[in-house]
Amino acid sequence: MSNMINGLPTLPNGWLWTTLSEIAEINPGIGVETIPDNLEITFLPMQYVGALTGHIDPSLIKNYQEVKKGYTPFVEGDVLFAKITPCMENGKIAIAKGLKNRIGFGSTEFHVIRLYEDITKQLAYFFLIQENVRKEARSKMTGTAGQLRVPAEFMKQILFPLPPQREQQRIVTKIEELFTRLDAGVEALKKIKAQLKRYRQAVLKYAFEGKLTEKWRETHRNELEPASVLLERIKAERKKQLGNKYKEPDPVDTSDLPELPDGWAWVRLVEVSELKNGINFTSNQKGEKGIPTIDVLNMYSKGINVDTTDLYKVNIDLAEDYLLRYGDILFVRSSVKREGVGWASMFNPTSESVTFCGFIIRARLNSQTILPEFLTYFMRTNTTREKIIGSSSQVTITNINQTSLGNIAFPLTSIAEQQRIVNELEHYFSVADEVEQIVDQSLKRAQRLRQSILKQAFEGKLVPQDPNDEPAEKLLERIKTEKARLEEEKKAKKVTSRKGKKKGAK
């Protein structure tokens, strides 16, 4: 707002600038003196709190004895604020609801905000999820990289625009009404994204069953080289390349594989490519100088190509064989998430030499009769992904080895039909990508609109003011009186407790 008082925006009549500590207790504890050790309560890990949803999952139940030490206590109605990065930036903020026996314990990375009785809890929640509030909290974090936290003192000093009590509820009701409409639209957009994912997989399935090019294949049947002939050529190339080291591969077991169109054939990845693990290096070798290196995070880009826009460098002497070429297909060898293992992306050359880390397996095709784009698309089909994941091993992370990967079978067809399939897939996927881009833009607009609603709410522009409402100043006075009374009660309890201990000592 343009009008400012003491550097703060002017608030509507009846409103008041205050601090969070004046309207709430920060990290107050449970406030219950004795709790039975066997009492069932809600336990809330950080992952049970939604990001920017305000939702928690209170279903995890433990005995008080299990959690009373080393965890953060809270009660029904408390506002939980994730204080550690990146949880805070992601908006892991929520009201504790549905707690077993109205008591909860959870991650030590929560700040607990307990509003005084006349302050609407939902209003405080909506205030804290504002981007500008979280941005300010981010600037006040302390600690080391990866362990940055919002200090409790900052939480206490957060400036809060306090409306009259009755207006608080009107604001919350209006926000919830508008957010409900927004949520319905967002949910519809998310459904479209899910449908696009299923659409892409349906197109891939259709393509590698030979149905996408069925009419085209019939028209060009006399011009196409059968896969069986193509496979013999590939074998001949391998024999020439390997000499006495060449070993005739066993036929592919097709018992659990779908039937292919005439002129197609199943072939294993190991029969047409050389597999190689990437480089291993120490943290000291990683820095600003050296050879750009593809990491696992670079593998999950849109499209089928590896993302080479942001590569770290490794200062290491490398053999020529570790440098990537156009058409090399890279697979995630090791993944923290099981569903990520074996993910395939194709390498497109950059202006400088590039290598790949030890968590990646490279497949280098040894025949020009197989298009790397064709094979990469196939490796991304759901059925193939399931086979790769199914053949992986898992300890702390999920791994796939060269043997398991090399045994993956794919459908081989003439290079002309491979090209046709790639062209068709790129066409269908480009349409899907355009739709997805529109959806993503709409989701971003919805998020901006959500923040705009919150901004208007805390500027007093979302609902009309009522001159008959009790001003916030009187509300704050009542809170101060109540705080003073509670402090006196605490002091009296401490005195009584000391006297009791002295009598016990005699």
CORRA-V187425 format. One record per residue. N is the residue number from 0. RES is the residue in one letter. NEAR is the number of other C-alpha atoms within 8 Angstrom. Layout:
# CORRA-V187425
n-><N | N>
res-><RES | RES>
near-><NEAR | NEAR>
This chain:
# CORRA-V187425
n-><0 | 1 | 2 | 3 | 4 | 5 | 6 | 7 | 8 | 9 | 10 | 11 | 12 | 13 | 14 | 15 | 16 | 17 | 18 | 19 | 20 | 21 | 22 | 23 | 24 | 25 | 26 | 27 | 28 | 29 | 30 | 31 | 32 | 33 | 34 | 35 | 36 | 37 | 38 | 39 | 40 | 41 | 42 | 43 | 44 | 45 | 46 | 47 | 48 | 49 | 50 | 51 | 52 | 53 | 54 | 55 | 56 | 57 | 58 | 59 | 60 | 61 | 62 | 63 | 64 | 65 | 66 | 67 | 68 | 69 | 70 | 71 | 72 | 73 | 74 | 75 | 76 | 77 | 78 | 79 | 80 | 81 | 82 | 83 | 84 | 85 | 86 | 87 | 88 | 89 | 90 | 91 | 92 | 93 | 94 | 95 | 96 | 97 | 98 | 99 | 100 | 101 | 102 | 103 | 104 | 105 | 106 | 107 | 108 | 109 | 110 | 111 | 112 | 113 | 114 | 115 | 116 | 117 | 118 | 119 | 120 | 121 | 122 | 123 | 124 | 125 | 126 | 127 | 128 | 129 | 130 | 131 | 132 | 133 | 134 | 135 | 136 | 137 | 138 | 139 | 140 | 141 | 142 | 143 | 144 | 145 | 146 | 147 | 148 | 149 | 150 | 151 | 152 | 153 | 154 | 155 | 156 | 157 | 158 | 159 | 160 | 161 | 162 | 163 | 164 | 165 | 166 | 167 | 168 | 169 | 170 | 171 | 172 | 173 | 174 | 175 | 176 | 177 | 178 | 179 | 180 | 181 | 182 | 183 | 184 | 185 | 186 | 187 | 188 | 189 | 190 | 191 | 192 | 193 | 194 | 195 | 196 | 197 | 198 | 199 | 200 | 201 | 202 | 203 | 204 | 205 | 206 | 207 | 208 | 209 | 210 | 211 | 212 | 213 | 214 | 215 | 216 | 217 | 218 | 219 | 220 | 221 | 222 | 223 | 224 | 225 | 226 | 227 | 228 | 229 | 230 | 231 | 232 | 233 | 234 | 235 | 236 | 237 | 238 | 239 | 240 | 241 | 242 | 243 | 244 | 245 | 246 | 247 | 248 | 249 | 250 | 251 | 252 | 253 | 254 | 255 | 256 | 257 | 258 | 259 | 260 | 261 | 262 | 263 | 264 | 265 | 266 | 267 | 268 | 269 | 270 | 271 | 272 | 273 | 274 | 275 | 276 | 277 | 278 | 279 | 280 | 281 | 282 | 283 | 284 | 285 | 286 | 287 | 288 | 289 | 290 | 291 | 292 | 293 | 294 | 295 | 296 | 297 | 298 | 299 | 300 | 301 | 302 | 303 | 304 | 305 | 306 | 307 | 308 | 309 | 310 | 311 | 312 | 313 | 314 | 315 | 316 | 317 | 318 | 319 | 320 | 321 | 322 | 323 | 324 | 325 | 326 | 327 | 328 | 329 | 330 | 331 | 332 | 333 | 334 | 335 | 336 | 337 | 338 | 339 | 340 | 341 | 342 | 343 | 344 | 345 | 346 | 347 | 348 | 349 | 350 | 351 | 352 | 353 | 354 | 355 | 356 | 357 | 358 | 359 | 360 | 361 | 362 | 363 | 364 | 365 | 366 | 367 | 368 | 369 | 370 | 371 | 372 | 373 | 374 | 375 | 376 | 377 | 378 | 379 | 380 | 381 | 382 | 383 | 384 | 385 | 386 | 387 | 388 | 389 | 390 | 391 | 392 | 393 | 394 | 395 | 396 | 397 | 398 | 399 | 400 | 401 | 402 | 403 | 404 | 405 | 406 | 407 | 408 | 409 | 410 | 411 | 412 | 413 | 414 | 415 | 416 | 417 | 418 | 419 | 420 | 421 | 422 | 423 | 424 | 425 | 426 | 427 | 428 | 429 | 430 | 431 | 432 | 433 | 434 | 435 | 436 | 437 | 438 | 439 | 440 | 441 | 442 | 443 | 444 | 445 | 446 | 447 | 448 | 449 | 450 | 451 | 452 | 453 | 454 | 455 | 456 | 457 | 458 | 459 | 460 | 461 | 462 | 463 | 464 | 465 | 466 | 467 | 468 | 469 | 470 | 471 | 472 | 473 | 474 | 475 | 476 | 477 | 478 | 479 | 480 | 481 | 482 | 483 | 484 | 485 | 486 | 487 | 488 | 489 | 490 | 491 | 492 | 493 | 494 | 495 | 496 | 497 | 498 | 499 | 500 | 501 | 502 | 503 | 504 | 505>
res-><M | S | N | M | I | N | G | L | P | T | L | P | N | G | W | L | W | T | T | L | S | E | I | A | E | I | N | P | G | I | G | V | E | T | I | P | D | N | L | E | I | T | F | L | P | M | Q | Y | V | G | A | L | T | G | H | I | D | P | S | L | I | K | N | Y | Q | E | V | K | K | G | Y | T | P | F | V | E | G | D | V | L | F | A | K | I | T | P | C | M | E | N | G | K | I | A | I | A | K | G | L | K | N | R | I | G | F | G | S | T | E | F | H | V | I | R | L | Y | E | D | I | T | K | Q | L | A | Y | F | F | L | I | Q | E | N | V | R | K | E | A | R | S | K | M | T | G | T | A | G | Q | L | R | V | P | A | E | F | M | K | Q | I | L | F | P | L | P | P | Q | R | E | Q | Q | R | I | V | T | K | I | E | E | L | F | T | R | L | D | A | G | V | E | A | L | K | K | I | K | A | Q | L | K | R | Y | R | Q | A | V | L | K | Y | A | F | E | G | K | L | T | E | K | W | R | E | T | H | R | N | E | L | E | P | A | S | V | L | L | E | R | I | K | A | E | R | K | K | Q | L | G | N | K | Y | K | E | P | D | P | V | D | T | S | D | L | P | E | L | P | D | G | W | A | W | V | R | L | V | E | V | S | E | L | K | N | G | I | N | F | T | S | N | Q | K | G | E | K | G | I | P | T | I | D | V | L | N | M | Y | S | K | G | I | N | V | D | T | T | D | L | Y | K | V | N | I | D | L | A | E | D | Y | L | L | R | Y | G | D | I | L | F | V | R | S | S | V | K | R | E | G | V | G | W | A | S | M | F | N | P | T | S | E | S | V | T | F | C | G | F | I | I | R | A | R | L | N | S | Q | T | I | L | P | E | F | L | T | Y | F | M | R | T | N | T | T | R | E | K | I | I | G | S | S | S | Q | V | T | I | T | N | I | N | Q | T | S | L | G | N | I | A | F | P | L | T | S | I | A | E | Q | Q | R | I | V | N | E | L | E | H | Y | F | S | V | A | D | E | V | E | Q | I | V | D | Q | S | L | K | R | A | Q | R | L | R | Q | S | I | L | K | Q | A | F | E | G | K | L | V | P | Q | D | P | N | D | E | P | A | E | K | L | L | E | R | I | K | T | E | K | A | R | L | E | E | E | K | K | A | K | K | V | T | S | R | K | G | K | K | K | G | A | K>
near-><6 | 5 | 6 | 9 | 7 | 4 | 5 | 6 | 9 | 9 | 10 | 8 | 5 | 12 | 13 | 10 | 9 | 10 | 11 | 12 | 11 | 10 | 12 | 10 | 11 | 12 | 8 | 9 | 7 | 8 | 5 | 5 | 4 | 4 | 7 | 6 | 7 | 7 | 9 | 10 | 15 | 14 | 13 | 13 | 8 | 9 | 5 | 9 | 14 | 13 | 10 | 9 | 8 | 12 | 8 | 11 | 8 | 13 | 6 | 8 | 10 | 10 | 11 | 13 | 8 | 7 | 11 | 9 | 5 | 6 | 10 | 11 | 11 | 12 | 11 | 11 | 9 | 13 | 15 | 12 | 12 | 13 | 12 | 12 | 10 | 6 | 11 | 14 | 10 | 8 | 12 | 15 | 18 | 14 | 14 | 13 | 8 | 7 | 13 | 11 | 6 | 9 | 13 | 14 | 14 | 12 | 10 | 7 | 9 | 12 | 11 | 12 | 13 | 12 | 12 | 9 | 5 | 7 | 11 | 11 | 11 | 8 | 12 | 10 | 13 | 9 | 10 | 9 | 11 | 11 | 7 | 6 | 10 | 13 | 9 | 8 | 10 | 10 | 6 | 9 | 10 | 8 | 7 | 6 | 5 | 5 | 8 | 11 | 10 | 13 | 10 | 8 | 6 | 10 | 11 | 10 | 9 | 9 | 8 | 8 | 11 | 9 | 11 | 13 | 14 | 8 | 11 | 12 | 10 | 9 | 12 | 10 | 8 | 10 | 11 | 8 | 8 | 8 | 9 | 8 | 8 | 10 | 8 | 8 | 8 | 10 | 8 | 8 | 11 | 8 | 8 | 9 | 10 | 8 | 8 | 10 | 8 | 8 | 8 | 10 | 10 | 8 | 11 | 12 | 9 | 10 | 12 | 10 | 10 | 10 | 8 | 11 | 11 | 8 | 6 | 7 | 9 | 7 | 6 | 8 | 7 | 4 | 5 | 9 | 8 | 10 | 12 | 9 | 8 | 11 | 8 | 8 | 8 | 11 | 8 | 8 | 9 | 11 | 10 | 7 | 6 | 8 | 8 | 5 | 5 | 8 | 4 | 4 | 5 | 4 | 4 | 8 | 6 | 7 | 4 | 5 | 6 | 6 | 4 | 9 | 7 | 4 | 9 | 13 | 10 | 10 | 10 | 12 | 12 | 10 | 8 | 10 | 11 | 10 | 11 | 8 | 10 | 13 | 9 | 6 | 8 | 6 | 5 | 5 | 9 | 13 | 10 | 7 | 8 | 10 | 11 | 11 | 12 | 13 | 11 | 11 | 5 | 12 | 13 | 10 | 9 | 5 | 4 | 11 | 10 | 12 | 9 | 8 | 4 | 6 | 10 | 10 | 12 | 14 | 10 | 8 | 4 | 6 | 6 | 5 | 5 | 10 | 11 | 12 | 8 | 7 | 12 | 13 | 13 | 12 | 13 | 15 | 13 | 12 | 13 | 8 | 8 | 10 | 5 | 9 | 17 | 13 | 12 | 13 | 13 | 14 | 13 | 9 | 10 | 7 | 4 | 5 | 10 | 12 | 13 | 13 | 13 | 10 | 12 | 15 | 14 | 13 | 12 | 10 | 12 | 8 | 9 | 6 | 8 | 10 | 11 | 11 | 10 | 12 | 10 | 13 | 10 | 11 | 10 | 10 | 11 | 7 | 6 | 11 | 12 | 8 | 9 | 14 | 12 | 6 | 8 | 12 | 7 | 8 | 5 | 5 | 10 | 14 | 11 | 15 | 8 | 9 | 6 | 11 | 12 | 11 | 9 | 11 | 9 | 10 | 10 | 9 | 11 | 13 | 9 | 7 | 11 | 12 | 10 | 9 | 12 | 10 | 8 | 9 | 11 | 8 | 8 | 9 | 9 | 8 | 8 | 10 | 8 | 8 | 8 | 10 | 8 | 8 | 11 | 8 | 8 | 9 | 10 | 8 | 8 | 10 | 8 | 8 | 8 | 10 | 10 | 8 | 10 | 12 | 9 | 10 | 12 | 9 | 11 | 11 | 8 | 10 | 9 | 6 | 7 | 6 | 5 | 4 | 10 | 10 | 12 | 13 | 9 | 8 | 12 | 10 | 8 | 8 | 12 | 9 | 8 | 8 | 8 | 8 | 8 | 8 | 8 | 8 | 8 | 8 | 8 | 8 | 8 | 8 | 8 | 8 | 8 | 8 | 8 | 8 | 8 | 8 | 7 | 6 | 5 | 4>
